[in-house]
Amino acid sequence: MHAVEQREPSNVMDEQAAIEGFQVIAEAMPCIVWIADATGAVEWYSKSFYKYSGQASILSITRGWTSIIHENDRQAVMRAYAHAVATKTRFETLARLRKTDGQYCWFSVCACPFPGSTPKWLGTLTDINDRQTASEANVHVVDALMKGYLTNELPKVKGLKFDALYKAANIVEKLGGDWYDAFTLPDGRIGFSIGDVCGHGIDAAVKMGEAKQAVFVAACLDGPTPASSDVLSTANRVLFLRQNHILTTALYGSVDLAKRTFTYASAGHHPPMLAKPNEATVILPNHGFPLGVEENMPPVMTHEFAYESGSMMVLYTDGLIEFTRDLHEGEARLLKAAAEALTCKTDHPAAYIAEHVLGDAPASDDIAILTLSFGG
């Protein structure tokens, strides 16, 4: 009898050939290229990695590229990488990597899962030090710009406590199109708003500043106290006068501490959530048409509710609940996080909510959160 020859399945052979072909191409690329196994452990680097890092060979590498990450960047990078490996999703971040001479340069780090019978990760390390250095040289300008656009001093009044968080998806420019705001109205009520201008970066930030200011001015006009819906309608007309026709979702409302009520109206924005002690957190009604689309905006509805001591309202932008690409999952996470933030009585519920909704996942869109905690 003749022994039966064992042949490697053709799909495995095809995958190996594809990997080997990729390695040949990778050696000609200007960036560092690496391949990792299904667990994220790197098993191959292009020659440029050894030249940059000074490490002799893959046999002498303990943790590869992760061993040369700047200590201030390492924890965040490793958490994000571990999350990507666990969820088999694209990984992308920035980090400083140490050169042979001990100096650090900024790199864009990216990796994608390569499915197959033997799953792999294909990654790149791209030198962006010149771009990052130029960006950091202008960081004071960026900070001044965003400080002018974002509200740093929230009103401090008895019976109402605000907390807020802002995180831009663009980690290089640190600019985005989301905002939150809170202010004292001429009649003593407390106004608040949150919104999201379509887009990212400096253009969206400028448009965001205009939209936020339009809502503020519309709310503070002299005369009879305007309804929340009227504030949004007036803000929309202001944006058209300024030729700002970019789609913007916004929510505006006010708190009447004497009557213990709050009102709000939504222009296409995600609805608020209300957390109450010993009750399930609920999603409040929502209605309205975005700003910046039609000059004569269709009517929006003003909602009014009485509030209870110990309850908390949560306002947010879509980056908080859409990062998983599953809106229902994002809302469920937010409902749970809001209830837990109320129960544990944290001093910073906005940060608590962001941490427990996002987990280790990096923000894929700008995020703004504003919480209103109602006291006695």
Legacy VTK file of the C-alpha trace (Angstrom):
# vtk DataFile Version 3.0
C-alpha trace
ASCII
DATASET POLYDATA
POINTS 376 float
0.000 0.000 0.000
1.163 3.446 -0.756
1.118 6.100 1.937
-1.422 8.814 1.322
0.307 12.148 0.884
-1.066 14.826 3.240
-1.605 18.097 1.412
-2.153 21.468 2.959
-5.614 22.800 2.082
-5.451 25.124 -0.887
-7.130 27.980 0.988
-4.397 27.865 3.658
-1.735 27.825 0.946
-3.439 30.757 -0.789
-3.517 32.718 2.473
0.168 32.035 3.112
1.013 33.114 -0.426
-0.999 36.291 0.078
0.884 37.037 3.322
4.256 36.430 1.674
3.283 38.643 -1.265
2.215 41.340 1.177
5.590 41.131 2.938
7.423 41.703 -0.341
5.330 44.775 -1.086
5.641 45.999 2.523
9.439 46.190 2.293
9.057 48.859 -0.402
6.593 50.965 1.592
7.783 54.177 3.338
6.124 53.204 6.631
6.920 50.405 9.063
4.730 47.360 8.443
4.024 44.503 10.832
1.986 41.305 10.997
0.548 39.868 14.210
-1.240 36.656 15.053
-4.851 36.406 16.222
-3.853 37.336 19.799
-2.149 40.538 18.674
1.398 39.237 19.181
3.632 40.503 16.375
5.402 37.813 14.356
6.918 39.831 11.501
8.244 43.380 10.920
9.494 45.080 7.789
13.220 45.902 7.887
12.514 49.593 8.557
11.361 48.699 12.091
14.756 47.279 13.063
16.488 50.290 11.536
14.288 52.711 13.472
14.189 50.899 16.821
17.696 49.466 16.912
16.361 46.063 17.849
18.378 43.302 16.229
15.748 40.781 15.159
12.288 39.562 16.034
13.876 36.825 18.149
15.293 39.480 20.485
12.076 41.471 20.752
10.028 41.006 23.901
7.094 43.249 23.103
8.104 44.697 19.741
6.697 48.116 18.886
4.826 48.314 22.206
8.156 48.265 24.085
9.239 51.542 22.484
6.036 53.502 23.172
6.513 56.609 25.306
5.495 55.904 28.910
2.864 58.671 28.789
1.185 57.062 25.769
1.614 53.363 26.546
-1.403 52.653 28.759
-3.966 54.269 26.464
-2.461 52.656 23.356
-2.349 49.186 24.871
-5.919 49.408 26.156
-7.171 50.477 22.729
-5.141 47.765 20.976
-6.418 45.079 23.366
-9.994 46.235 22.745
-9.488 46.059 18.965
-8.038 42.541 19.158
-10.853 41.352 21.411
-13.570 42.829 19.185
-11.766 42.232 15.855
-12.235 45.863 14.850
-9.912 48.364 13.175
-7.346 49.951 15.493
-5.991 53.463 14.966
-4.250 55.887 17.304
-1.227 58.165 17.731
1.828 57.441 19.869
5.416 58.528 20.391
7.929 55.773 19.569
11.576 55.722 20.686
14.317 55.816 18.056
17.714 54.144 18.214
19.220 57.364 19.620
16.641 57.542 22.416
14.618 60.366 20.874
10.843 60.024 20.412
8.873 60.712 17.235
5.123 60.755 16.678
3.647 57.871 14.702
0.205 57.037 13.413
-0.460 53.443 14.483
-3.008 51.448 12.519
-3.995 47.773 12.340
-6.748 45.805 10.621
-7.862 42.185 11.097
-7.042 39.843 8.207
-9.640 37.045 8.317
-8.939 33.497 7.235
-8.347 30.022 8.566
-5.314 31.493 10.348
-6.431 35.015 11.379
-3.796 37.758 11.284
-3.450 41.442 12.020
-1.847 43.707 9.426
-0.438 46.907 10.910
1.474 50.038 9.981
3.530 52.630 11.876
3.638 55.891 9.909
5.951 58.739 10.901
3.878 61.909 11.378
6.351 63.756 13.573
6.635 66.826 11.344
2.853 67.181 11.144
2.417 66.636 14.872
5.187 69.068 15.761
3.570 71.736 13.594
0.221 70.986 15.227
1.686 71.306 18.721
3.270 74.612 17.781
-0.264 75.935 17.284
-1.786 74.207 20.284
-2.154 77.482 22.203
-4.217 78.873 19.325
-6.411 75.780 19.299
-6.874 75.893 23.062
-7.826 79.558 22.958
-10.285 78.882 20.146
-12.000 76.001 21.922
-12.045 77.821 25.261
-13.902 80.597 23.510
-16.407 78.165 22.045
-16.940 75.830 25.008
-18.481 76.867 28.304
-15.903 76.531 31.073
-17.844 78.205 33.894
-21.230 76.564 34.359
-23.819 78.355 36.527
-23.644 77.636 40.245
-27.070 77.969 41.834
-28.714 76.353 44.829
-30.774 73.325 43.885
-29.121 72.700 40.508
-25.708 71.291 39.667
-24.199 71.057 36.189
-21.446 68.763 34.989
-20.041 68.524 31.489
-17.533 66.716 29.300
-16.245 67.403 25.810
-14.048 65.100 23.732
-13.100 65.707 20.106
-12.685 62.709 17.797
-9.857 64.521 15.997
-7.043 63.812 18.450
-4.584 65.839 16.374
-6.514 69.083 15.976
-8.608 68.613 19.149
-11.399 70.499 17.399
-14.944 69.419 16.767
-18.479 70.471 16.037
-20.199 69.550 19.331
-21.028 71.966 22.129
-22.740 72.312 25.494
-23.782 75.524 27.222
-25.539 76.725 30.377
-26.277 80.290 31.449
-28.525 82.487 33.576
-31.438 84.065 31.669
-32.586 87.669 32.224
-35.667 86.510 34.194
-33.591 84.351 36.574
-34.273 80.971 34.980
-31.283 78.836 33.940
-30.904 78.117 30.237
-29.008 75.220 28.716
-28.210 73.916 25.254
-26.321 71.143 23.528
-25.713 70.612 19.835
-23.824 68.939 17.046
-22.684 70.559 13.815
-22.101 68.150 10.948
-18.373 67.566 10.355
-15.080 67.676 12.254
-12.043 69.918 12.533
-11.672 73.673 12.437
-14.484 74.364 9.941
-16.992 72.484 12.083
-15.642 74.228 15.197
-16.225 77.667 13.674
-19.756 76.722 12.609
-20.344 75.270 16.054
-19.352 78.570 17.669
-21.847 80.419 15.497
-24.665 77.973 16.256
-24.022 77.967 19.996
-23.962 81.764 20.097
-27.133 81.998 18.004
-29.019 79.846 20.523
-27.649 81.880 23.447
-28.617 85.224 21.900
-32.074 83.970 20.916
-32.681 82.801 24.497
-31.553 86.075 26.070
-33.454 88.564 23.895
-35.372 91.271 25.770
-39.140 90.964 25.896
-41.503 88.197 26.952
-39.817 84.942 27.935
-39.547 82.933 24.701
-40.630 79.312 24.562
-37.846 76.789 23.982
-39.206 76.091 20.493
-39.161 79.803 19.644
-35.525 80.051 20.730
-34.557 77.344 18.240
-36.593 78.942 15.449
-34.923 82.309 16.047
-31.473 80.688 16.175
-32.170 79.024 12.835
-33.004 82.375 11.226
-29.794 83.851 12.629
-27.760 81.035 11.082
-29.306 81.688 7.685
-28.531 85.406 8.012
-24.898 84.422 8.616
-24.968 82.084 5.602
-24.389 79.147 7.934
-26.405 76.490 6.132
-24.709 73.467 7.633
-26.938 70.817 9.214
-26.963 71.244 12.992
-28.898 69.319 15.606
-29.570 71.202 18.822
-31.544 71.023 22.033
-32.409 74.081 24.124
-34.222 74.278 27.431
-34.499 76.085 30.730
-34.965 75.293 34.407
-37.402 77.255 36.599
-36.135 76.690 40.140
-39.127 78.456 41.699
-41.668 76.210 39.943
-39.355 73.168 40.008
-39.898 72.531 36.319
-37.784 72.274 33.209
-38.726 72.776 29.582
-36.891 71.886 26.401
-37.279 71.667 22.634
-35.246 69.614 20.198
-34.152 70.475 16.676
-33.407 66.981 15.400
-31.222 66.184 18.415
-31.129 63.002 20.481
-33.692 63.093 23.311
-32.665 63.759 26.916
-32.619 60.972 29.484
-34.000 61.407 32.982
-32.675 59.323 35.869
-34.713 59.171 39.076
-33.906 57.594 42.448
-35.278 54.027 42.730
-36.839 54.199 39.259
-35.782 53.149 35.779
-34.031 55.811 33.731
-36.309 56.965 30.905
-35.892 58.543 27.487
-37.891 61.755 27.321
-40.068 62.728 24.323
-38.340 64.162 21.294
-39.549 66.203 18.335
-38.113 68.667 15.868
-36.304 69.508 12.649
-32.533 70.279 12.468
-31.197 73.816 12.194
-29.500 75.095 9.066
-31.611 73.119 6.579
-34.615 75.331 5.809
-34.872 79.035 6.588
-38.522 78.650 7.536
-37.999 75.745 9.876
-41.043 73.529 10.561
-42.469 74.061 14.066
-40.847 72.191 16.938
-42.560 71.211 20.181
-41.779 72.497 23.666
-41.926 69.858 26.412
-42.362 70.687 30.114
-41.817 68.430 33.135
-41.754 68.800 36.903
-38.563 67.480 38.442
-37.907 65.649 41.708
-35.044 66.194 44.129
-32.267 63.709 43.522
-33.079 63.230 39.837
-30.694 63.966 36.962
-31.185 64.865 33.297
-28.546 63.754 30.787
-27.979 65.552 27.487
-25.503 64.162 24.960
-24.397 64.155 21.328
-24.492 61.163 19.006
-20.806 60.266 19.343
-21.605 58.835 22.779
-24.139 56.249 21.613
-23.277 55.564 17.961
-19.639 54.442 18.329
-20.688 50.773 18.187
-22.749 51.425 15.024
-25.695 49.995 17.002
-27.940 52.787 18.262
-30.028 50.496 20.473
-26.937 49.123 22.185
-25.563 52.632 22.677
-28.813 53.867 24.222
-28.968 50.817 26.493
-25.424 51.493 27.712
-26.273 55.136 28.348
-29.462 54.311 30.266
-27.510 51.935 32.502
-24.597 54.359 33.012
-26.927 57.253 33.858
-28.739 55.173 36.477
-25.447 54.027 37.998
-24.037 57.577 38.040
-27.097 58.700 40.001
-26.934 55.761 42.412
-23.250 56.122 43.259
-23.636 59.908 43.678
-20.437 60.675 41.770
-19.241 64.276 41.770
-18.622 64.133 38.018
-21.475 62.222 36.379
-20.569 63.335 32.844
-17.122 61.746 33.052
-18.573 58.666 34.776
-21.131 58.211 32.008
-18.558 58.583 29.224
-16.227 56.059 30.828
-18.938 53.454 31.412
-20.564 53.835 27.999
-17.383 53.865 25.906
-15.303 51.482 28.000
-11.919 51.017 26.318
-13.203 51.990 22.883
-11.714 55.188 21.393
-14.178 57.899 20.430
-14.989 57.736 16.712
-16.976 60.985 16.745
-17.010 64.171 18.790
-18.716 63.787 22.167
-20.407 66.333 24.420
-22.266 65.455 27.620
-24.148 67.842 29.909
-25.844 66.665 33.107
-28.309 68.580 35.282
-28.623 67.257 38.827
-31.708 68.556 40.648
-31.497 69.218 44.392
-33.952 70.290 47.041
LINES 1 377
376 0 1 2 3 4 5 6 7 8 9 10 11 12 13 14 15 16 17 18 19 20 21 22 23 24 25 26 27 28 29 30 31 32 33 34 35 36 37 38 39 40 41 42 43 44 45 46 47 48 49 50 51 52 53 54 55 56 57 58 59 60 61 62 63 64 65 66 67 68 69 70 71 72 73 74 75 76 77 78 79 80 81 82 83 84 85 86 87 88 89 90 91 92 93 94 95 96 97 98 99 100 101 102 103 104 105 106 107 108 109 110 111 112 113 114 115 116 117 118 119 120 121 122 123 124 125 126 127 128 129 130 131 132 133 134 135 136 137 138 139 140 141 142 143 144 145 146 147 148 149 150 151 152 153 154 155 156 157 158 159 160 161 162 163 164 165 166 167 168 169 170 171 172 173 174 175 176 177 178 179 180 181 182 183 184 185 186 187 188 189 190 191 192 193 194 195 196 197 198 199 200 201 202 203 204 205 206 207 208 209 210 211 212 213 214 215 216 217 218 219 220 221 222 223 224 225 226 227 228 229 230 231 232 233 234 235 236 237 238 239 240 241 242 243 244 245 246 247 248 249 250 251 252 253 254 255 256 257 258 259 260 261 262 263 264 265 266 267 268 269 270 271 272 273 274 275 276 277 278 279 280 281 282 283 284 285 286 287 288 289 290 291 292 293 294 295 296 297 298 299 300 301 302 303 304 305 306 307 308 309 310 311 312 313 314 315 316 317 318 319 320 321 322 323 324 325 326 327 328 329 330 331 332 333 334 335 336 337 338 339 340 341 342 343 344 345 346 347 348 349 350 351 352 353 354 355 356 357 358 359 360 361 362 363 364 365 366 367 368 369 370 371 372 373 374 375
